[in-house]
Every structure is written in C-alpha cells, then in structure tokens.
Amino acid sequence: MSKKVLTDSKKGNLEQKIIQEIKQGDFSVERALLIASGLTNENQINVYIKKIEITVTDFKKFLEKRNITNNGNQNYQIAKTLFEYLQKDNLNRYNNDPLLTNVIDNQLSKNKKVGNCNGLTSLYTVLGLRLGLNLSVLFNDYHILTLLEKKVLIDHVNPRGFDISFRNYSDFKKGDLVFLISATYNHRGTAKKDLGDFEGAIADCDKAIEINSKSASAYYNRSINKASLGNFEGAIADCDKAIELNPKPAYYTIRGNAKNCLGDLEGAIADQDKAIELDPEYAYAYNNRGIAKKDSGDFEGAIADYSKAIEINQKCELLYNNMGIAKSMLGDLEGAIADYSKAIEINPKDGSPYNNRGIAKNMLGDLEGAIADYSKAIELNQKDANSYYNRSNARLLKHDFIGMVKDFFKYLKLK
C-alpha cells in the first residue's frame, strides 16, 4: 500500500510541477506531454526520451536518403517528409489512443493502429520541435491538427493531410502548444470516464482547465462527470462556463439534463429548445426535451419529440425505448410494445427494453410473455433489481409463489 501511495505522490508532484512551469511560460512541451501520458518518475521519462531520440535519428537517415538537409532553410520540405515518414508503414493509423507514450510505442513497433488525432499530433509535435520546426495547433472540441509556421495545416488522421485547405475548418481555433497539453489531460479524463472512474476523470479535467482556462471542452467533460456523481449543481456551473466560452448545442443539452435531475423542468426544456435552435437536426436534444416533457406530464409532446429524434436517427434503440414509455403512459400498450420490440431489434443486448416490454405485456394480461421478457432482461443484466421485482409480481399473479419469493428476495438483496 505504501509503495502505491508513494508512486501516486511522485506522479502528482511531477504533474503539479510541470503545470506550474506551463503557467509560468517556461516549460518543455515534450516533457509535459510525456507526464500527461501518465509517466510517474524520471526513469520512465528518460526511457521515452531515448525512444524519441531513436526516432529522430532514424528520420534523419530517411532525410539523407532523399537528399534533404536540415539546415533551417527547408522547413516546409522537412515537415512534409516527416509526415510521410510517420505514415510510410501504414496510411490508416487511427485508433482511440491520445497518449504520447502509447503512440510512440505503437509507432516503433510498426503497429497498424497508432493513435487518435491528439496522440498523432503529439508525436509529430515532439519530433518536429526536435527538428526545429515552428509548430502550433488548430482545434475544436472534437479534433486537433498541426499548424506549421501558422499557415500550413496538417491533419494526421488523413493520409493526404499535409498542407490541406483551411476552408473545411472554419469553426476551428488557432492556439499554441499549451492547448495540445491541455487536450491530452482532457482526453485522459474521457478515457477514465468510459471506465467509470468519474472522480479520476474530474481530476484530469481540473488539470486541463488549470493549464487552459479557455477550454470549453474540458468544462463540458467535467460537467458530465459531475452529473454522473450526482453533483448536478456543479455540472450546471461547468456548463455555464462552457457556454460562455463557446455556446454549442451539446453544452445546452447537458445543462438541460442536469436541470431536469434537479426538478427544474422548465429550465430543462428551455435549454433543449436552445440546443435545437442552434442545431435543428440534433436528435439528442429532441430526445432529452421529450424526457423533460414526459416528466412534466406532457406525454403527447414527448412522443412528438421522440418521433422527431427517430426521424433524424432511426438506429438508436434509446429513442424507441423512450417513446414506448411515453406511449405506455398514455395507455397505448400495443404501440409501446411495438416500440420496445424495435429497440430490441436494434440492440438485443440492452435489457431495458425487455423489462419495459414485459411491463406492457403484464398490463395486457400476457403473463407468460411478461415473464419471458423479464427473464431476458435479467439474463442480460443480473444486477437489474427492477426486473426481478417485476418478475416477482408476474409470478405472484401466476400463483408461482416459490418463484415469486425467490425473485423478491433477490430484488431486496440488490436494492
């Protein structure tokens, strides 16, 4: 235990030190990206510095074979050749990894998949800086690219991405390499969120914001993690800041969800209205407005919103499941069953539509069908207390008292 605490402490010290250096404007981009990748001590950092040096040495040999000299007067040609060098073994290099250390290892091992836009941009950056290139970035919430001398655009997930037109990136912003470091912590937080580590994700978003207080994406991601932990007031505050920095539909939608959870249904609907105003084809906002309307008792309005969301996205089982719930509230049980069945058709591994369809069948007197659906929901998620409770009630109506008692005690145990 003490060894782990020591390791975590050292890691924290390294991160806080490099963050302070960044804030003071006197830092190494390479070192910052390595620490942001999760390295915890100087020995680990030195290992990756050597790997970077090996890559730079190999690239210089690659330059020599092409009769290109690194004399400071051929930056464009060197930058282009570096792009080609990194892609020479595989053009389709994209995976979901944002961390420089993993991208370096993938590159050196000749893996077909190397990294995502953040990871690939980080690799190009550390190599380019060692070669004397003048680099910055162009970014939005979802993508980051390299800028050479603030005029040549490089998209590392595009095999033909060297010196591409700015025309398709009109909503992107220019920034220095601090934005790349901040984005790495933000990406790292997203990875932790996906693993259910919401507190760890918040800590990484905190670091991203400390490095770059204008990162709307980091505030947005932190709001999602706070909401996941039940801190809806904190989520709203972070969405407020994200909206102040960059009013995007997703930010209004998440803020609306948090307001809904706090019982502010009017505020929730108003935020979803704003999201739809900004993007009339944003299915998620229609879905969430439908939830708020359903919670306020406007089932017809909810169905109208779910229908619009389905019109935009016909392959999302959640939309059909939600519309089935609203139809059930109006007593249209056959219609609800049809919607639940469509949700199951789209994603047969989601237990929720089975449970909901079981409820509708139960209400229609189809106890055998209801029990079968509850059983399937339990098979898919054995910790689904509600399905045990619902099956218990159905078995009671079937006079299966032993089965009823077993299910009810299982429900109590899970609750």
Contacts in CASP RR format, 6 or more apart in sequence:
PFRMAT RR
TARGET T0000
AUTHOR 0000-0000-0000
METHOD contacts of the structure
MODEL  1
MSKKVLTDSKKGNLEQKIIQEIKQGDFSVERALLIASGLTNENQINVYIK
KIEITVTDFKKFLEKRNITNNGNQNYQIAKTLFEYLQKDNLNRYNNDPLL
TNVIDNQLSKNKKVGNCNGLTSLYTVLGLRLGLNLSVLFNDYHILTLLEK
KVLIDHVNPRGFDISFRNYSDFKKGDLVFLISATYNHRGTAKKDLGDFEG
AIADCDKAIEINSKSASAYYNRSINKASLGNFEGAIADCDKAIELNPKPA
YYTIRGNAKNCLGDLEGAIADQDKAIELDPEYAYAYNNRGIAKKDSGDFE
GAIADYSKAIEINQKCELLYNNMGIAKSMLGDLEGAIADYSKAIEINPKD
GSPYNNRGIAKNMLGDLEGAIADYSKAIELNQKDANSYYNRSNARLLKHD
FIGMVKDFFKYLKLK
7 40 0 8 1.000
7 41 0 8 1.000
8 40 0 8 1.000
10 40 0 8 1.000
10 41 0 8 1.000
11 38 0 8 1.000
11 39 0 8 1.000
11 40 0 8 1.000
11 41 0 8 1.000
14 35 0 8 1.000
14 39 0 8 1.000
14 40 0 8 1.000
14 41 0 8 1.000
15 35 0 8 1.000
15 36 0 8 1.000
15 207 0 8 1.000
18 27 0 8 1.000
18 31 0 8 1.000
18 32 0 8 1.000
18 35 0 8 1.000
19 207 0 8 1.000
19 210 0 8 1.000
19 211 0 8 1.000
21 27 0 8 1.000
21 32 0 8 1.000
22 32 0 8 1.000
22 178 0 8 1.000
22 181 0 8 1.000
22 211 0 8 1.000
23 210 0 8 1.000
23 211 0 8 1.000
29 125 0 8 1.000
29 126 0 8 1.000
29 129 0 8 1.000
29 177 0 8 1.000
29 180 0 8 1.000
29 181 0 8 1.000
30 49 0 8 1.000
30 52 0 8 1.000
30 126 0 8 1.000
30 129 0 8 1.000
30 130 0 8 1.000
31 45 0 8 1.000
32 181 0 8 1.000
33 100 0 8 1.000
33 122 0 8 1.000
33 125 0 8 1.000
33 126 0 8 1.000
33 180 0 8 1.000
33 181 0 8 1.000
33 184 0 8 1.000
34 45 0 8 1.000
34 48 0 8 1.000
34 49 0 8 1.000
34 100 0 8 1.000
34 101 0 8 1.000
35 45 0 8 1.000
36 99 0 8 1.000
36 100 0 8 1.000
36 181 0 8 1.000
36 184 0 8 1.000
36 185 0 8 1.000
36 188 0 8 1.000
37 99 0 8 1.000
37 100 0 8 1.000
37 101 0 8 1.000
37 102 0 8 1.000
37 184 0 8 1.000
38 99 0 8 1.000
38 101 0 8 1.000
38 188 0 8 1.000
39 45 0 8 1.000
39 48 0 8 1.000
39 101 0 8 1.000
48 100 0 8 1.000
48 101 0 8 1.000
48 104 0 8 1.000
51 104 0 8 1.000
51 105 0 8 1.000
51 108 0 8 1.000
52 104 0 8 1.000
52 126 0 8 1.000
52 127 0 8 1.000
52 130 0 8 1.000
54 108 0 8 1.000
55 104 0 8 1.000
55 107 0 8 1.000
55 108 0 8 1.000
55 127 0 8 1.000
56 127 0 8 1.000
56 130 0 8 1.000
56 131 0 8 1.000
59 82 0 8 1.000
59 85 0 8 1.000
59 127 0 8 1.000
59 131 0 8 1.000
60 70 0 8 1.000
62 81 0 8 1.000
62 85 0 8 1.000
63 69 0 8 1.000
63 70 0 8 1.000
63 78 0 8 1.000
63 81 0 8 1.000
66 81 0 8 1.000
68 74 0 8 1.000
68 77 0 8 1.000
68 78 0 8 1.000
68 81 0 8 1.000
70 78 0 8 1.000
70 131 0 8 1.000
72 78 0 8 1.000
72 132 0 8 1.000
75 132 0 8 1.000
75 133 0 8 1.000
75 134 0 8 1.000
75 148 0 8 1.000
75 149 0 8 1.000
76 148 0 8 1.000
76 152 0 8 1.000
78 131 0 8 1.000
78 133 0 8 1.000
79 128 0 8 1.000
79 133 0 8 1.000
79 148 0 8 1.000
79 152 0 8 1.000
79 154 0 8 1.000
79 162 0 8 1.000
80 162 0 8 1.000
80 163 0 8 1.000
82 124 0 8 1.000
82 127 0 8 1.000
82 128 0 8 1.000
82 131 0 8 1.000
82 133 0 8 1.000
83 124 0 8 1.000
83 154 0 8 1.000
83 156 0 8 1.000
83 161 0 8 1.000
83 162 0 8 1.000
84 162 0 8 1.000
86 93 0 8 1.000
86 107 0 8 1.000
86 120 0 8 1.000
86 123 0 8 1.000
86 124 0 8 1.000
86 127 0 8 1.000
86 156 0 8 1.000
87 93 0 8 1.000
87 159 0 8 1.000
89 110 0 8 1.000
90 110 0 8 1.000
90 112 0 8 1.000
90 114 0 8 1.000
91 159 0 8 1.000
92 112 0 8 1.000
92 113 0 8 1.000
92 159 0 8 1.000
93 112 0 8 1.000
93 113 0 8 1.000
93 114 0 8 1.000
93 115 0 8 1.000
93 120 0 8 1.000
93 156 0 8 1.000
93 157 0 8 1.000
94 113 0 8 1.000
94 114 0 8 1.000
94 115 0 8 1.000
94 116 0 8 1.000
94 117 0 8 1.000
94 120 0 8 1.000
94 157 0 8 1.000
95 106 0 8 1.000
95 113 0 8 1.000
95 114 0 8 1.000
95 115 0 8 1.000
95 116 0 8 1.000
96 115 0 8 1.000
96 116 0 8 1.000
97 103 0 8 1.000
97 106 0 8 1.000
97 114 0 8 1.000
97 115 0 8 1.000
97 116 0 8 1.000
97 119 0 8 1.000
98 115 0 8 1.000
98 116 0 8 1.000
98 118 0 8 1.000
98 119 0 8 1.000
98 122 0 8 1.000
98 183 0 8 1.000
98 184 0 8 1.000
98 187 0 8 1.000
98 188 0 8 1.000
98 191 0 8 1.000
99 119 0 8 1.000
99 122 0 8 1.000
99 184 0 8 1.000
99 187 0 8 1.000
99 188 0 8 1.000
100 119 0 8 1.000
100 122 0 8 1.000
100 123 0 8 1.000
100 126 0 8 1.000
100 184 0 8 1.000
102 115 0 8 1.000
103 114 0 8 1.000
103 115 0 8 1.000
103 119 0 8 1.000
103 120 0 8 1.000
103 122 0 8 1.000
103 123 0 8 1.000
104 123 0 8 1.000
105 111 0 8 1.000
106 113 0 8 1.000
106 114 0 8 1.000
106 115 0 8 1.000
107 114 0 8 1.000
107 123 0 8 1.000
114 120 0 8 1.000
114 123 0 8 1.000
116 157 0 8 1.000
116 187 0 8 1.000
117 143 0 8 1.000
117 144 0 8 1.000
117 145 0 8 1.000
117 155 0 8 1.000
117 156 0 8 1.000
117 157 0 8 1.000
118 144 0 8 1.000
118 180 0 8 1.000
118 183 0 8 1.000
118 184 0 8 1.000
118 187 0 8 1.000
119 184 0 8 1.000
120 156 0 8 1.000
120 157 0 8 1.000
121 137 0 8 1.000
121 144 0 8 1.000
121 145 0 8 1.000
121 146 0 8 1.000
121 156 0 8 1.000
121 180 0 8 1.000
122 180 0 8 1.000
122 184 0 8 1.000
124 135 0 8 1.000
124 146 0 8 1.000
124 154 0 8 1.000
124 156 0 8 1.000
125 135 0 8 1.000
125 146 0 8 1.000
125 177 0 8 1.000
125 180 0 8 1.000
128 135 0 8 1.000
129 135 0 8 1.000
133 148 0 8 1.000
134 148 0 8 1.000
134 149 0 8 1.000
134 150 0 8 1.000
135 146 0 8 1.000
135 147 0 8 1.000
135 148 0 8 1.000
135 177 0 8 1.000
136 146 0 8 1.000
136 147 0 8 1.000
136 150 0 8 1.000
136 174 0 8 1.000
136 175 0 8 1.000
136 176 0 8 1.000
136 177 0 8 1.000
137 144 0 8 1.000
137 145 0 8 1.000
137 146 0 8 1.000
137 147 0 8 1.000
137 174 0 8 1.000
137 175 0 8 1.000
137 176 0 8 1.000
137 177 0 8 1.000
137 179 0 8 1.000
137 180 0 8 1.000
138 144 0 8 1.000
138 145 0 8 1.000
138 146 0 8 1.000
138 147 0 8 1.000
138 153 0 8 1.000
138 169 0 8 1.000
138 172 0 8 1.000
138 173 0 8 1.000
138 174 0 8 1.000
138 175 0 8 1.000
139 145 0 8 1.000
139 172 0 8 1.000
139 173 0 8 1.000
139 175 0 8 1.000
139 179 0 8 1.000
139 183 0 8 1.000
140 169 0 8 1.000
140 171 0 8 1.000
140 172 0 8 1.000
140 173 0 8 1.000
141 216 0 8 1.000
141 217 0 8 1.000
141 220 0 8 1.000
141 246 0 8 1.000
141 248 0 8 1.000
141 250 0 8 1.000
143 172 0 8 1.000
144 179 0 8 1.000
144 180 0 8 1.000
144 183 0 8 1.000
145 153 0 8 1.000
145 154 0 8 1.000
145 155 0 8 1.000
145 156 0 8 1.000
145 169 0 8 1.000
145 172 0 8 1.000
146 153 0 8 1.000
146 154 0 8 1.000
146 156 0 8 1.000
147 153 0 8 1.000
147 154 0 8 1.000
147 174 0 8 1.000
147 175 0 8 1.000
148 154 0 8 1.000
150 174 0 8 1.000
152 162 0 8 1.000
152 163 0 8 1.000
153 163 0 8 1.000
153 164 0 8 1.000
153 165 0 8 1.000
153 166 0 8 1.000
153 169 0 8 1.000
154 161 0 8 1.000
154 162 0 8 1.000
154 163 0 8 1.000
154 164 0 8 1.000
155 161 0 8 1.000
155 164 0 8 1.000
158 164 0 8 1.000
178 211 0 8 1.000
178 212 0 8 1.000
179 212 0 8 1.000
179 215 0 8 1.000
181 211 0 8 1.000
181 212 0 8 1.000
182 208 0 8 1.000
182 209 0 8 1.000
182 211 0 8 1.000
182 212 0 8 1.000
182 215 0 8 1.000
182 218 0 8 1.000
183 208 0 8 1.000
183 215 0 8 1.000
183 217 0 8 1.000
185 204 0 8 1.000
185 205 0 8 1.000
185 207 0 8 1.000
185 208 0 8 1.000
185 211 0 8 1.000
185 218 0 8 1.000
186 204 0 8 1.000
186 205 0 8 1.000
186 208 0 8 1.000
186 215 0 8 1.000
186 217 0 8 1.000
186 218 0 8 1.000
186 221 0 8 1.000
188 204 0 8 1.000
189 200 0 8 1.000
189 201 0 8 1.000
189 204 0 8 1.000
189 205 0 8 1.000
189 208 0 8 1.000
189 221 0 8 1.000
189 225 0 8 1.000
190 201 0 8 1.000
190 221 0 8 1.000
192 198 0 8 1.000
192 200 0 8 1.000
192 201 0 8 1.000
192 204 0 8 1.000
193 201 0 8 1.000
193 221 0 8 1.000
193 224 0 8 1.000
193 225 0 8 1.000
193 228 0 8 1.000
196 228 0 8 1.000
198 225 0 8 1.000
198 226 0 8 1.000
198 228 0 8 1.000
198 229 0 8 1.000
199 225 0 8 1.000
199 229 0 8 1.000
200 225 0 8 1.000
201 221 0 8 1.000
201 222 0 8 1.000
201 225 0 8 1.000
202 222 0 8 1.000
202 225 0 8 1.000
202 226 0 8 1.000
202 229 0 8 1.000
205 218 0 8 1.000
205 219 0 8 1.000
205 221 0 8 1.000
205 222 0 8 1.000
205 225 0 8 1.000
206 222 0 8 1.000
208 215 0 8 1.000
208 218 0 8 1.000
209 215 0 8 1.000
209 218 0 8 1.000
209 219 0 8 1.000
209 222 0 8 1.000
212 218 0 8 1.000
214 245 0 8 1.000
215 245 0 8 1.000
216 241 0 8 1.000
216 242 0 8 1.000
216 243 0 8 1.000
216 245 0 8 1.000
216 246 0 8 1.000
216 248 0 8 1.000
216 251 0 8 1.000
217 242 0 8 1.000
219 238 0 8 1.000
219 239 0 8 1.000
219 241 0 8 1.000
219 242 0 8 1.000
219 245 0 8 1.000
220 238 0 8 1.000
220 239 0 8 1.000
220 242 0 8 1.000
220 248 0 8 1.000
220 250 0 8 1.000
220 251 0 8 1.000
220 254 0 8 1.000
222 238 0 8 1.000
223 234 0 8 1.000
223 235 0 8 1.000
223 236 0 8 1.000
223 237 0 8 1.000
223 238 0 8 1.000
223 239 0 8 1.000
223 242 0 8 1.000
223 251 0 8 1.000
223 254 0 8 1.000
223 255 0 8 1.000
223 258 0 8 1.000
224 235 0 8 1.000
224 254 0 8 1.000
226 232 0 8 1.000
226 234 0 8 1.000
226 235 0 8 1.000
226 238 0 8 1.000
227 235 0 8 1.000
227 254 0 8 1.000
227 257 0 8 1.000
227 258 0 8 1.000
227 261 0 8 1.000
230 261 0 8 1.000
232 258 0 8 1.000
232 259 0 8 1.000
232 261 0 8 1.000
232 262 0 8 1.000
233 258 0 8 1.000
233 262 0 8 1.000
234 258 0 8 1.000
235 254 0 8 1.000
235 255 0 8 1.000
235 258 0 8 1.000
236 255 0 8 1.000
236 258 0 8 1.000
236 259 0 8 1.000
236 262 0 8 1.000
239 251 0 8 1.000
239 252 0 8 1.000
239 254 0 8 1.000
239 255 0 8 1.000
239 256 0 8 1.000
239 258 0 8 1.000
240 255 0 8 1.000
242 248 0 8 1.000
242 251 0 8 1.000
243 251 0 8 1.000
243 252 0 8 1.000
243 255 0 8 1.000
247 278 0 8 1.000
248 278 0 8 1.000
249 274 0 8 1.000
249 275 0 8 1.000
249 276 0 8 1.000
249 278 0 8 1.000
249 279 0 8 1.000
249 282 0 8 1.000
249 285 0 8 1.000
250 275 0 8 1.000
250 284 0 8 1.000
252 271 0 8 1.000
252 272 0 8 1.000
252 274 0 8 1.000
252 275 0 8 1.000
252 278 0 8 1.000
252 285 0 8 1.000
253 271 0 8 1.000
253 272 0 8 1.000
253 275 0 8 1.000
253 282 0 8 1.000
253 284 0 8 1.000
253 285 0 8 1.000
253 288 0 8 1.000
255 271 0 8 1.000
256 267 0 8 1.000
256 268 0 8 1.000
256 271 0 8 1.000
256 272 0 8 1.000
256 288 0 8 1.000
256 292 0 8 1.000
257 268 0 8 1.000
257 288 0 8 1.000
259 265 0 8 1.000
259 267 0 8 1.000
259 268 0 8 1.000
259 271 0 8 1.000
260 268 0 8 1.000
260 288 0 8 1.000
260 291 0 8 1.000
260 292 0 8 1.000
260 295 0 8 1.000
263 295 0 8 1.000
265 292 0 8 1.000
265 295 0 8 1.000
265 296 0 8 1.000
268 288 0 8 1.000
268 289 0 8 1.000
268 292 0 8 1.000
269 289 0 8 1.000
269 292 0 8 1.000
269 293 0 8 1.000
269 296 0 8 1.000
272 285 0 8 1.000
272 286 0 8 1.000
272 288 0 8 1.000
272 289 0 8 1.000
272 290 0 8 1.000
272 292 0 8 1.000
273 289 0 8 1.000
275 282 0 8 1.000
275 285 0 8 1.000
276 282 0 8 1.000
276 285 0 8 1.000
276 286 0 8 1.000
276 289 0 8 1.000
279 285 0 8 1.000
281 312 0 8 1.000
282 312 0 8 1.000
283 308 0 8 1.000
283 309 0 8 1.000
283 310 0 8 1.000
283 312 0 8 1.000
283 313 0 8 1.000
283 316 0 8 1.000
283 319 0 8 1.000
284 309 0 8 1.000
286 305 0 8 1.000
286 306 0 8 1.000
286 308 0 8 1.000
286 309 0 8 1.000
286 312 0 8 1.000
287 305 0 8 1.000
287 306 0 8 1.000
287 309 0 8 1.000
287 318 0 8 1.000
287 319 0 8 1.000
287 322 0 8 1.000
289 305 0 8 1.000
290 301 0 8 1.000
290 302 0 8 1.000
290 305 0 8 1.000
290 306 0 8 1.000
290 322 0 8 1.000
290 326 0 8 1.000
291 302 0 8 1.000
291 322 0 8 1.000
293 299 0 8 1.000
293 301 0 8 1.000
293 302 0 8 1.000
293 305 0 8 1.000
294 302 0 8 1.000
294 322 0 8 1.000
294 325 0 8 1.000
294 326 0 8 1.000
294 329 0 8 1.000
297 329 0 8 1.000
299 326 0 8 1.000
299 327 0 8 1.000
299 329 0 8 1.000
299 330 0 8 1.000
300 330 0 8 1.000
302 322 0 8 1.000
302 323 0 8 1.000
302 326 0 8 1.000
303 323 0 8 1.000
303 326 0 8 1.000
303 327 0 8 1.000
303 330 0 8 1.000
306 319 0 8 1.000
306 322 0 8 1.000
306 323 0 8 1.000
306 326 0 8 1.000
307 323 0 8 1.000
309 316 0 8 1.000
309 319 0 8 1.000
310 316 0 8 1.000
310 319 0 8 1.000
310 320 0 8 1.000
310 323 0 8 1.000
313 319 0 8 1.000
315 346 0 8 1.000
316 346 0 8 1.000
317 342 0 8 1.000
317 343 0 8 1.000
317 344 0 8 1.000
317 346 0 8 1.000
317 347 0 8 1.000
317 350 0 8 1.000
317 353 0 8 1.000
318 343 0 8 1.000
320 339 0 8 1.000
320 340 0 8 1.000
320 342 0 8 1.000
320 343 0 8 1.000
320 346 0 8 1.000
320 353 0 8 1.000
321 339 0 8 1.000
321 340 0 8 1.000
321 343 0 8 1.000
321 350 0 8 1.000
321 352 0 8 1.000
321 353 0 8 1.000
321 356 0 8 1.000
323 339 0 8 1.000
324 335 0 8 1.000
324 336 0 8 1.000
324 339 0 8 1.000
324 340 0 8 1.000
324 356 0 8 1.000
324 360 0 8 1.000
325 336 0 8 1.000
325 356 0 8 1.000
327 333 0 8 1.000
327 335 0 8 1.000
327 336 0 8 1.000
327 339 0 8 1.000
328 336 0 8 1.000
328 356 0 8 1.000
328 359 0 8 1.000
328 360 0 8 1.000
328 363 0 8 1.000
333 360 0 8 1.000
333 363 0 8 1.000
333 364 0 8 1.000
334 364 0 8 1.000
336 356 0 8 1.000
336 357 0 8 1.000
336 360 0 8 1.000
337 357 0 8 1.000
337 360 0 8 1.000
337 361 0 8 1.000
337 364 0 8 1.000
340 353 0 8 1.000
340 354 0 8 1.000
340 356 0 8 1.000
340 357 0 8 1.000
340 358 0 8 1.000
340 360 0 8 1.000
341 353 0 8 1.000
341 357 0 8 1.000
343 350 0 8 1.000
343 352 0 8 1.000
343 353 0 8 1.000
344 350 0 8 1.000
344 353 0 8 1.000
344 354 0 8 1.000
344 357 0 8 1.000
349 380 0 8 1.000
350 380 0 8 1.000
351 376 0 8 1.000
351 377 0 8 1.000
351 380 0 8 1.000
351 381 0 8 1.000
351 384 0 8 1.000
351 387 0 8 1.000
352 377 0 8 1.000
354 373 0 8 1.000
354 374 0 8 1.000
354 376 0 8 1.000
354 377 0 8 1.000
354 380 0 8 1.000
354 387 0 8 1.000
355 373 0 8 1.000
355 374 0 8 1.000
355 377 0 8 1.000
355 384 0 8 1.000
355 386 0 8 1.000
355 387 0 8 1.000
355 390 0 8 1.000
357 373 0 8 1.000
358 369 0 8 1.000
358 370 0 8 1.000
358 373 0 8 1.000
358 374 0 8 1.000
358 390 0 8 1.000
359 370 0 8 1.000
359 390 0 8 1.000
361 367 0 8 1.000
361 369 0 8 1.000
361 370 0 8 1.000
361 373 0 8 1.000
362 370 0 8 1.000
362 390 0 8 1.000
362 393 0 8 1.000
362 394 0 8 1.000
362 397 0 8 1.000
367 394 0 8 1.000
367 397 0 8 1.000
367 398 0 8 1.000
370 390 0 8 1.000
370 391 0 8 1.000
370 394 0 8 1.000
371 391 0 8 1.000
371 394 0 8 1.000
371 395 0 8 1.000
371 398 0 8 1.000
374 387 0 8 1.000
374 388 0 8 1.000
374 390 0 8 1.000
374 391 0 8 1.000
374 394 0 8 1.000
375 391 0 8 1.000
377 384 0 8 1.000
377 387 0 8 1.000
378 384 0 8 1.000
378 387 0 8 1.000
378 388 0 8 1.000
378 391 0 8 1.000
381 387 0 8 1.000
383 414 0 8 1.000
384 414 0 8 1.000
385 410 0 8 1.000
385 411 0 8 1.000
385 414 0 8 1.000
385 415 0 8 1.000
386 411 0 8 1.000
388 407 0 8 1.000
388 408 0 8 1.000
388 410 0 8 1.000
388 411 0 8 1.000
388 414 0 8 1.000
389 407 0 8 1.000
389 408 0 8 1.000
389 411 0 8 1.000
391 407 0 8 1.000
392 403 0 8 1.000
392 404 0 8 1.000
392 405 0 8 1.000
392 407 0 8 1.000
392 408 0 8 1.000
392 411 0 8 1.000
393 404 0 8 1.000
395 401 0 8 1.000
395 403 0 8 1.000
395 404 0 8 1.000
395 407 0 8 1.000
396 404 0 8 1.000
END
